[in-house]
Amino acid sequence: MSSVKRIICLANSKKEGERCIAGIDIDTGKWVRPACDSRYPSDGRVPEDIRLVDGREPELLDILEMSLADTGNDFGFECENLSIIPNKWKCLGKARPHELIKYCSNYHQILHNYGKYVNPSYLKNIPFEERRTLQLVEVNKFDVEQKMTSKGVIEWRGTIQSINGQKLTGAKITDLIFIHKLNEGYQIAGQYLVTVS
């Protein structure tokens, strides 16, 4: 079975030369990660010829319309994946940040633990419907730092504190637009909504 979904885009990050797109399904309030598992059976990343909307990358807060299967390859640990049915994606408009507050979680931990990542083996031991590999966090403290990898590549890392006191330290920033802004000298100030994956 397949259906047309309307998703508020909350992530468009680099993944193995392509992108990982994710967002909230407007009709269910649940996270959805469109997965091109027919073309990329090992990780489901989304190629350019499928994800572009009117010739441009999907942007944060775009309300995207797309055809998705009712299931998808979970790659052993992700519960949010739905397989992409080849069809042109459409942008129906933009959501406003204040409309997203209701999707922020009130869990005691960010993505099941206090670390900056969750091991897939840990997720495999959690019932499928309770797994979280995506989470929207309302943040009142956000710090970034630039790091040089052993290969000489500059990366940005973020440390966030939620309004509920949850903390995530040194997480890799993968949003290309945000990285570009940071490289241009963008200064962090105020409150943010952060997608953690």
N, C-alpha and C positions, 0 to 999 in steps of 0.2 A: 504494500500500500504506500501511497505517497500523498502529500498534501502541500498546499501553498502555505508558507509560513511568513509571518511578519516579525522581523527581529530588529530590536534596537542594537546597532553595532556598538559594542563596548571594548572590542579588541581587534586590532589589525597589526599583527607583529610579524617580524621576519622569522622564517622557518625554512632552513635548507634551500635557500635561493627562491623560495616562494613565500606564501603568507599563511598564517593561522588567523582565521576570522572567528569571532565568537560574539554572542550577545544574548539578550533576554527576549524570549518569545512573548510578544504583547498579549497573546490570548491565554497563555498558561502561567506566565510569570516565571518560567523555568529557563535555565541556561541552555543554550544550543550552540554546538560547535559544528558548523557544516564541514563535512569531511569528504574529500575527493578520494575515497578509498578504492575506487575503480582504477584510477590512474596512479595513485600513490598508496599501494596496499600496505606499506609498512608504517605510514604515519598520517595519511589523509590530508596533507597540506593542500592548499587551494591554489591552482595555477591562475595566471593572469587572464587567460582567455575566458575563464569562468567567472572570476570575481569582479572584473571591472564593471562599473556602472556608468553608462554614458561616457565611456572612454577614460574614466578616472578611478582611482582606488576608492573603495568604501572608506568613509570617514567616520570617526567617532560621533555618535548620536544620530547618524543616518538611520532612518527606518527602512530596512531592506525587505523586499519581497522576493522570495525564492522558492523553488520546488525542492522539497526534501522527502526522503523516505521516512517512514515511521520508526526505523531502526538504523543503526550504523555500526561499523566496526569499532569496538571499544578499545582495541589494541591491548586488551588484557586488564585495563584499569580505569579507563575514562567512561563515565556514564552519560555524558552530555552529547556525544557524537551522533549525528544523523547524516546518512549518506546523501550526497548531492545528486539530484536528478538533473541532467543537462538541460538548461533553460537559461535565458537571459535574466539576470538579476535586475530589479528595478529599485529606485529610491523613491519612496512615497512622501518623504518630508524629513523633518528633524525633530527629535525629542529635545526637551529642555532639561538641563541638569537637575532642577528641583523635582522633576517628575520621577527621577530615578532613586530618590531616597528610600522609597518603599521597597526597593529591591536589595538594599544593603542588609547584610546578615548580622545577626546578633549572637553568633557562635562564640564560645569561650576562647577559641583559637582560630587563627587564620589557616585555612586549609589543613585542619586536623592536628596541627602541632605547633611548636614554638620555633621551629627551624625555618630556613629560607626555601626549603623544598620538601616534598613528600616523596618517599621512595615508593615506586610502583608495587613492590612486594607488600608494603604496608597496606596500600589501597586494596589490593587483591583479597585481603583478609577482612575487609569491611563489606557488609551487604551492599549489593550493587546500587540499590536505590538510595543509600546513605552516603555514597562517595561524593566528594566535592573536589574537582580539579579546576574550578573557576569560582571566584568569589568577588563581589563588589564590596569595597570597604570605604566607609566614610572616614576621612583622615583629617585630624587637626594638627598633626605634626609630620612634616615631610622634609627629609634631608637627602641630598644627592652628593655623590663623590665620583670623581673620575679615576679609573684604574687602568693601568697598562698590563695587558696580558703577557705571558711568556713569549708569545709570537709577535709582540710589538703592536698589538691592536688596542686602541683605546675603547674602553667600555664604561658605561655609566651604571652605577649601583645606587639603589634607593633604600632608605630606611624610613618606615612609616610607623605612626602610632594612631590607632583608631580612636574615635570619640569614646569607645568603651574601654580603652586602655590596652587593647591588644597591640603587640609590637612585632614587626618583621624587620630584620636587619640585613643589609647587604644584598638585597635581591637584585638580580640583573634586570635592567630596563631594556625592553625589546621593541617598544613602540617607536617606529622610525621617525614619525613627525615630532614626537617629544624629544627624541635624541637630537634631531636637527636643531630644535629650539635651544636645548641645553648647550650644544656646540656653538650656537650664536650668542650665548651669554644670558639666556633666560634665567631669571631669578625666581626661586620658589617662594611664594607668599600666600597666606590664607589657607582656606580649607579646600580639599580635593576629594573627588571620588576616584578610587584607584581600583582597576581590575587586576586581580592577582591570579596567576595561573601556574 
